[in-house]
């Protein structure tokens, strides 16, 4: 289960092309908590996808999700805090860097996992970002 899915807006020191700027650009960081709700089997995250609902988006998998496991009845909340988010380095999920103003838009998150019994599954959530 995905809990507390949100998009955090922070001032950015670079624009959408990575060029340093003084003001007017914002980084959109994605935050969420994963909870295993069955209490019988843990779940290993294979990948997750951040999407806009129109087919655009980005996959996070491979090296970035290697070893990401939620124990039976447990939670994975590292990506919910600033410190935990920063610990992910370049793998940290973000929606991008944008200039203001920007219209309201939805962000969708799908997490693909395999439980301890080898059963594949997925779960999803939606957040609306407003500037």
N, C-alpha and C positions, 0 to 999 in steps of 0.2 A: 504494500500500500504506500502511496505517496502522500505525505502530509506537509502542510505549511509551504506549499509551492508558491514562490513569489519571484518578482524581478526587482532587484535593488538598483536604484539609480545613483551613480556617483560621478562627480566631476572627473574628467579625463584630461591628462596632460598631452594627449595626442589626438589627432583627428581620425576619421575613418580610414585613412591611408597610412596611419602610423607617423605622420609628420607632427612634430612638437607644436603645441598651440598654447596660448595664454588663457583662453576662456571660450565658453560657448559649446563645448563638446562634452558628452556624457557617456560613460561606460555602463552597460546594462548587464549586471551580474545576476545569475540564476541561482536561487537557493531552494533547498528542499530537504526533507527528512524521509528516509525509507524505513518502513516498519514491516516486519514479518508477523502476520496475524494468525497463522494456523497453529502455532505453538508445537508443531510436530516435526517440522523439517526446516532447515535453514535454506537460504536462497543465495546463489552466486550470480552477481550481475554480469551479464555478457556484454551488454551495450545499452546506451540510452540515446534517444533522439529528441532534439529540440526543434520544433517546427512551427510554421506560421499558419498552418491549416490549409494553405494553398499549394502544398508540395515543396515549398522552400524550407531549408533548415540545415542542421548539422548533426552528424553522428559522432558519438564519443564511444570508443571501444578499444580493443587491443591493449596496448600498453596503459592507456588511461584508466581502464576498468579492471586490469589484472589484479586478482586477489581481493576484489571488492565483494565481501560476503556479509549477509545479515543473518545472525544466528537465530534458531527457533525462538520466537517470541521476543526477539531483540530489535534494536533500532540502529541505523547508521545515520548519524546526524552531523558528520564532519562538514558537509557542504552547507550547513545551515548557519554557521558562524563565520565572521570575518577571518579569524585565525585559521580555521579549518579550510575555508575556501582558498586562502592564499597558499596553504600547504600543498594544494593540487598543482601549483605552478601553471605551466602552459596548458595543462589538461583541464583546468578549472572551466566549468561551463559558463559561457557568457553569450548574450544575445547580440553583442556587437558594440560599436562605438557610433553614436549618432549625434547630430547637431540638433539644437532646440530651435523652434518647437517641433514636436512630432505628435501625430495624432494617436489616439488610443488604439491599441492593437492587442490581440490575444497571442499568447505563447503556449504551445502544447508540449508536454513532456511525456514520452513513452519510455518505460524501463523494461528491457527484456532480460529475463533471468532463467536459470535452471535450478530446480530445488534439489535437495540432497538425494532424492529418489530418481533423479535424471529427467524429471518432467519439466518441459519448457513452458514458460508462461510470460505474460506481460501485464503491465498495469499502466494507467495513464492519468494525467491531470491537466488542468487548464488554468492559466493565470492571465489576468487582464492588466496590462501596464498602462497607466495614465500619466501624462506629463503635466 
